[in-house]
């Protein structure tokens, strides 16, 4: 009977180790998903910054063209 108790003791240790390994795998998977989400948001922010600068440069160009056009019409 003592052999069964010893076997049960080792079996429970292995079961706890298997649970810990499974838990760590799940934590690693969760962290990788969170990092993927963060990288997606960072990419979206980069796209917004680039589009903002494109709009800003276009607005400055439009203002320069409008000013140049008004000065040219005033001369005529």
JOSULVEN-V521333 format. One record per residue. SS is DSSP state (H for helix, E for strand, C for the rest). Layout:
BEGIN
ss-><SS SS>
END
This chain:
BEGIN
ss-><C H H H H H H H H H H H H H H H H H H H H H H H H H H H H H H H H H H H H H H H H H H H H H H H H H H H H H H H H H H H H H H H H H H H H H H H H H H C>
END
